[in-house]
Amino acid sequence: MPAAIQLLNLTKEYRRDSFAVTALNQVDLTIEQGEFFCLMGPSGSGKSTLLHLAAGIDKPTSGQIVVLGDDVGRFSDKQLTAWRGENVGYIFQTFNLIPVLTALENVELPLLLTGLSRAARRKHAATALEIVGLSDRLDHYPRQLSGGQEQRVAIARALVTDPKILLADEPTGDLDAASAKDILEILTVLNRDHGKTIIMVTHDPQAAKHAHVVRHLEKGDLLPEGQLPEA
């Protein structure tokens, strides 16, 4: 069984004129299928950049990204869109829900790119919302939901295509402590009972406790396993 994600000598630089900023510096990392993996680090350490690369949203300056055995860097943009829709679900800190759509319609959005009928799309979306405990909120708009409920909708949207990998970028960053705990419990259940590989970015040590493996990024460098950043 191939690893969920392999990063091989991965470097990402952002350039403005002659000035270059290295977001990730020669990162080597393997995340196995079924892991709940946590990446920690302060703002600007390269955490979100790594997630974007793993999702195929951005492309590396050098190095290789292999996801579920596929060399992502070899895909055309069209192939990448299709591959991402089948294999990766992305959970954002800021929810990114469409305010004029109901919870059900927001979750249904990724399925519009598939050949499913409207009835089948609605059924899949309702099932995803049931998994996150919102079967009684299908027709509610984002403004009618709490922050924790909005994040549940966002998780359901990431789940609705049944991806093997969930990428969560600071999923509890905008939530109160009680809502954050609920979201982390949902991610734990998705990993433990539904077999989802989860890669979570966070700066919160309490959130990190839910993961099997925790690694730290510092100024684009991935610290060795077990090593903590200097205080």
Protein Blocks (a to p, Z undefined) as FASTA:
>chain_A
ZZfbdcehiacdddehjbccdfbghiacdddehiacddeddehilmmmmmmmmnomaccf
bdcddeehiafklpcfklmmmmmmmmpccddfklopafkbcfklmmmmmmmmpmbdfklm
mmmmmmmmmmnopammmmpcfklpcfklmmmmmmmmmmmnopabdcdehkllmpcfklmm
mmmmmmmmmmmmnopacddddfbfklmmmpmbdcddeehiacdehiacdZZ
